Amino acid sequence: MAVVQIKGKSQLSGEVLISGSKNSVLPIMAASVLCQGVTILEHCPDISDVHDMIKILESLGAKVSFEAGTLKIDTTERTEHEVHEKDAKKIRASILFLGPLLAKDKKVKIGYPGGCNIGKRPIDIHVDGLMHINAGFMMGKDYLVCETFALVGDRVKLRYPSVGATQNIMMAATLANGKTVIENAAREPEIVYLARHLRSMGADISGEGTSQITIAGVEELHPCRTVIPYDRVVAATYLILAHVTKSEISISPISDTGDISDVISLIQNAGGNIKQNGTILNYHPTSKNFPIQIETGPFPKVPTDIQSMSMVMGITATGESSIRESVFENRFTFVDEMRKMGADIQVDGDVAIVKGPQELYGASVCVPDLRAGAALCIAALVAEGVTQIANWELIERGYENFVQNLRHLGADIEYC
Ligand code: EPZ
């Protein structure tokens, strides 16, 4: 178990290059099995979730190379359509092979997905949606088997705008017979980027970014080259870090601020000053630090992935903040770790109340999930004294060069 030590209080400064988006690249990697040939993905983040997806692609018979941020996936000789249980349960994104393998091979055997322990995270919406377009399922204890004689397009209404389920159904529908309309589809930027990638592969798809996505099935798809957009959650992490440590920090390349406009507004309403200069966002500290009132939800609401980090905004703000988590039922588990650092956070069901400003002090804490780990790291930079953070490898699932970047900004941080 990796342990990192951080000595606070820290005031930082400098520039950070934001890596490619984990939650954009993972579905696009899965989409490579929809065609035969070489898919090229540039600005791909060097994070452990990507390496776990590479392992699955290689187990399916694809040839993969990853050098200097460019990922090449050659599916010319892919023959397998089984995702092994031990590989599937390492990450949530493994389930994203279900739709494309079903579409291309008409049969999939796949272990159940793993991922952060932020809730039960069932896959019923994925299954119901694919059954609607003529897929049959056998749900085993460790595996599910899904097959079809032919996928047939239909109207699919999701009971909840699940990101992963929208992605799976989109990918499956690209090769179905006829037209599929997904209603109550997820609207996250990651849906938009996947749709653009599928369109570059020859898919007939429209409506991405709205609640209704239409896909007209085609005979076959071909490989393409895509530049992965910046990671909006990683960008948000550094902006929130700058705000709570009152640091002058610039982040780039921010190609489309629309993907983080909610976070920019949240920080500006809390008193932070963010200026855009081309594809660079500059954070300037001010003397103001107002409390926040947020409710997480499906895009365009505040993303659940920044909920734990926004808690540190409440801790440093002057006044009472309230944070409602409405996406995952178990995403306050990090609060106990924050309390070890002296945080006073009152949790009542899905709402957390924080009265700031509070002084935090260094402690030994353990990362419960990826984004909570980033929040604990930010808290350690605000705290007085030394914090030891265990289970650091969970952070490295989604943050490229996190220790190096923080050290570059002036943080006193080292692996133990
Ligand atoms: C994606 O997870 C992201 N992961 C998550 O980021 C993100 O928090 C989430 O979307 C919400 O934006 C990846 O893209 C790899 P959902 P996903 O299906 O697709 C329930 C991170 O830290 N649900 O939109 O799994 C589910 O339990 C991760 O980068 C069902 O009930 O999220 C949850 O309560 C964490 N049945 C809600 O819907 C289903 O079949 C949202 O889940 C599917 C989901």
Boltz pocket constraint, residues with backbone or C-beta under 6 A from the ligand:
constraints:
  - pocket:
      binder: B
      contacts: [[A, 22], [A, 23], [A, 26], [A, 92], [A, 93], [A, 116], [A, 119], [A, 120], [A, 121], [A, 122], [A, 123], [A, 124], [A, 125], [A, 126], [A, 127], [A, 160], [A, 161], [A, 162], [A, 163], [A, 164], [A, 165], [A, 186], [A, 188], [A, 190], [A, 304], [A, 305], [A, 327], [A, 328], [A, 329], [A, 370], [A, 371], [A, 398]]
      max_distance: 6.0
